[in-house]
Amino acid sequence: MMKFLESRVVPCLVKVGENVILVAVRNGITLTLPFIIAGSVFLIIANLPIPGWTEYLGTFGTALNVPVIVTFGIIGLISAIGISYNLAKHYKLDGLTCSGITVAVFLMAQLDDNYLLNVDNLGASGLFSAIILSVLTVYIIRFFIEHKIYIRLPESVPPAVLQSFVSVIPAFVCLALVWFVRMILHFDINAFFTMILSPLVIGLGTLPGMLILVFLISLLWCCGIHGTNVLSGITAPIFLKFIVENTQAYLSHQPIPHIFAEGFYNFFICTGGSGATMGLVLAMMVSRSRYYKSLGRMAFAPSLFCINEPVIFGVPMVFNPLMMLPLIVTPMLLCTMSYFLMEFNIIGRPVLQIPWTMPPFLNAYFATGGNIPAAIWSGVMIIISTIIYYPFFRLLEKKQLAAESAETPVNTPQVSA
């Protein structure tokens, strides 16, 4: 089984994760994080779960929401800049030029039939058109540069001026193409791209779709590959769209539409890191094995901040058939339980994007806008994780204790295949 996964399944998933476009999308989307997190801070301050706080703030509370509206309202535009810049860097093009042309193309695509800018599409609703237009723009520019179809000037011309003239023809072609499609054909580019990608959006908005994603991420971790990074190029735009829509609903005091928004995976599935290994760390900390006890103590602090590489490679869990089952089952079970708790409004849904390194209890509390049941559930997940991992860990511990009692010099624990 492990040989089949290593030779057939994993290479395919890794190849997808290393795709140039998906890597650019993943890296470009990260440009939105400072804006979203900064905006979320203002939102938290304006909506502290303190009785009478909103009334106390009065009109100042409305002013505090302005940075939220601005930052969340331009997520699509920021993504277009980040994606085009990262893709241009890969192809050794001028990143600033590509980003500038992309911004112009993206804004033109958001004009309505009266030639007015639809500012609503600059946010989450325009995210998919931002991704595709960024990629198309960079590839058009690359075509002209590689085929040397641009205005040439003497070498004595300053580089900044030279770059400006080099960009004239590619910029004109990109703008003319989008102008023709949007203004002459009256084709809604934003609505079209949203429709094309809607099956993927719908799939990741369901429990079966999320369980498949969690399974694939965990499977990659079993093979020593960072599953989240590999697949984030596909999932990040969708979860980002969901969290922005949740935040806007929360800001408007409307029902929260999405469960599987950005933050759900880190805060309501992966307590202690991918695989929800916090329970395993706690089990190791009280182990009778010298090796596992020292490893548990060393891994505890990183696990509090959702970093569990010391556990994954120290136990080791990589290519370890014994630990493969809990590494996959634990996050899938927590995903299912968290989903139903949110579906039946027992705990709150993610409404704010906060740093993924925030410790348990606090992460769930702040991500849900101060929902105490969600914070309590964060602690319950650690207990569930411990219960699942403990019997498997005992089998590993037994072998390690035998090795230590025989004074066998080992750098890593003995694991049977």
Residue pairs with C-beta under 8 A, 6 or more apart in sequence:
1 321
2 319
2 321
2 324
5 219
5 222
5 223
6 223
6 319
9 219
10 219
10 220
10 223
10 225
13 216
13 219
13 220
13 225
13 230
13 231
14 220
14 225
14 230
16 22
16 230
16 231
16 234
17 23
17 229
17 230
17 231
17 233
18 230
19 233
20 87
20 90
21 87
21 135
21 233
22 233
22 234
23 86
23 90
23 233
24 83
24 86
24 87
24 90
24 135
25 83
25 131
25 233
25 236
25 237
26 229
26 232
26 233
26 236
27 82
27 83
27 86
28 79
28 81
28 82
28 83
28 84
28 85
28 86
28 87
28 134
29 79
29 82
29 83
29 236
29 237
29 240
30 82
31 78
31 79
31 81
31 82
31 85
32 75
32 78
32 79
32 82
32 240
33 353
35 71
35 74
35 75
35 78
36 71
36 72
36 75
36 240
36 243
36 244
36 353
37 353
37 354
37 355
38 67
38 71
39 67
39 68
39 70
39 71
39 72
39 247
40 68
40 247
40 352
40 353
40 354
42 64
42 65
42 66
42 67
42 68
43 64
43 65
43 68
43 247
43 250
43 251
43 352
43 369
44 352
44 366
44 369
44 370
45 64
46 54
46 57
46 61
46 64
46 65
46 68
47 53
47 54
47 250
47 369
47 370
48 370
49 369
49 370
54 61
57 64
65 251
68 247
68 251
69 251
72 123
72 124
72 244
72 247
72 248
73 119
73 122
73 123
74 122
74 123
75 122
75 123
75 124
75 127
75 240
75 244
76 106
76 121
76 122
76 123
76 124
76 125
76 126
76 127
76 129
76 130
77 103
77 106
77 107
77 122
77 126
77 130
79 127
79 130
79 131
79 134
79 237
79 240
80 99
80 102
80 103
80 106
80 130
80 131
80 133
80 134
81 99
81 102
81 103
83 102
83 130
83 131
83 134
83 135
84 95
84 98
84 99
84 101
84 102
84 134
84 135
84 137
84 138
85 95
85 96
85 98
85 99
86 95
87 98
87 134
87 135
87 138
88 94
88 95
88 97
88 98
88 99
88 138
88 141
89 95
91 138
91 142
93 138
93 141
93 142
93 145
94 163
94 167
97 141
97 163
97 166
97 167
98 137
98 138
98 141
101 137
101 141
101 167
101 170
101 171
101 174
101 175
102 133
102 134
102 137
102 138
104 171
104 174
104 175
105 133
105 137
105 174
105 175
105 178
106 126
106 129
106 130
106 133
106 134
107 117
108 175
108 178
108 179
108 182
109 129
109 133
109 178
109 182
109 189
109 190
110 117
110 118
110 119
110 121
110 122
110 126
110 129
110 190
111 117
111 118
111 182
111 183
112 118
113 186
115 183
121 129
121 190
123 244
123 248
124 240
124 241
124 244
124 245
124 248
125 190
125 194
125 241
126 190
127 237
127 240
127 241
128 190
128 193
128 194
128 196
128 197
128 237
128 241
129 189
129 190
129 193
129 194
131 193
131 237
132 193
133 178
133 189
136 174
137 174
140 170
140 173
140 174
140 177
141 167
141 170
141 174
143 149
144 150
144 169
144 170
144 173
145 166
145 170
149 169
150 165
150 166
150 167
150 168
150 169
150 170
151 165
151 166
151 168
151 169
153 161
153 162
153 165
157 165
178 189
181 187
181 189
182 188
182 189
200 234
200 238
201 238
201 241
202 209
203 209
204 210
204 213
204 235
204 238
204 239
204 260
205 238
205 242
205 258
205 259
205 260
207 335
207 336
207 339
210 260
210 335
210 339
211 332
211 335
211 336
213 231
213 235
214 265
214 269
214 331
214 332
214 335
215 328
215 332
216 227
216 231
217 227
217 228
217 230
217 231
217 274
217 331
218 227
218 274
218 275
218 327
218 328
218 331
218 332
219 227
219 328
220 226
220 227
220 230
220 231
221 227
221 274
221 275
221 312
221 317
221 318
221 327
222 317
222 318
222 319
222 320
222 324
222 327
222 328
223 318
223 319
224 312
224 313
224 318
224 319
227 274
228 265
228 274
236 262
239 260
239 261
239 262
239 264
239 265
240 262
242 257
242 258
242 260
242 261
242 262
243 258
243 261
243 262
243 263
243 350
243 351
243 352
243 353
245 257
245 258
245 261
246 256
246 257
246 258
246 261
246 349
246 350
246 351
247 351
247 352
247 353
249 255
249 256
249 257
249 351
250 256
250 351
250 352
250 369
256 348
256 349
256 351
258 349
258 350
259 339
259 342
259 343
259 349
259 350
260 339
261 349
261 350
261 351
262 350
262 353
263 350
263 352
263 353
263 354
263 356
263 363
263 367
264 338
264 350
266 306
266 356
266 363
267 350
267 358
267 363
267 364
267 367
267 378
268 334
268 335
268 338
268 342
268 350
268 364
268 374
268 377
268 378
268 381
269 276
269 331
269 334
269 335
269 338
270 276
270 306
270 331
271 278
271 334
271 360
271 378
271 381
271 382
271 385
272 278
272 279
272 280
272 281
272 303
272 304
272 306
272 308
272 311
272 360
272 382
272 385
273 302
273 303
273 306
273 307
273 308
273 309
273 311
273 312
274 308
274 312
274 331
275 308
275 312
275 317
275 326
275 327
275 328
275 330
275 331
276 330
276 331
276 334
276 381
276 385
277 303
277 308
277 311
277 312
277 317
277 327
277 330
277 385
277 389
278 303
278 360
278 382
278 385
278 386
279 330
279 382
279 383
279 384
279 385
279 386
279 387
279 388
279 389
279 390
280 311
280 315
280 326
280 385
280 386
280 389
280 393
281 296
281 299
281 300
281 303
281 308
281 311
282 296
282 382
282 386
283 296
283 386
283 389
283 390
283 393
284 292
284 293
284 295
284 296
284 299
284 393
285 293
285 296
285 297
285 300
286 293
286 296
287 293
287 296
287 393
287 397
288 397
288 401
289 397
289 400
289 401
289 404
289 413
290 404
291 400
291 404
291 410
291 413
292 393
292 396
292 397
292 400
292 413
295 310
295 311
295 314
295 315
298 310
298 314
299 308
299 310
299 311
299 314
302 308
302 309
302 310
303 311
304 359
304 360
305 357
305 358
305 359
306 356
306 357
306 358
307 357
311 317
312 318
314 412
315 323
315 396
315 413
316 412
316 413
316 415
317 323
317 324
317 327
320 415
321 417
322 392
322 395
322 396
322 415
322 416
323 392
323 396
325 392
326 388
326 389
326 392
329 388
330 384
330 385
330 388
330 389
333 384
333 388
334 381
334 384
334 385
337 384
338 347
338 377
338 381
341 347
341 377
342 348
342 349
346 373
347 364
347 368
347 371
347 373
347 374
347 377
348 368
348 369
348 371
348 373
348 374
349 368
350 367
350 368
351 367
351 368
351 369
352 366
352 367
352 368
352 369
353 367
354 363
354 366
354 367
358 366
360 378
360 379
360 381
360 382
361 375
361 378
361 379
362 375
363 378
364 371
364 374
364 375
364 377
364 378
365 371
365 372
365 374
365 375
365 378
367 374
368 374
396 413
396 415
399 413
399 414
399 415
399 416
400 410
400 413
400 414
403 410
403 413
403 414
404 410
408 414
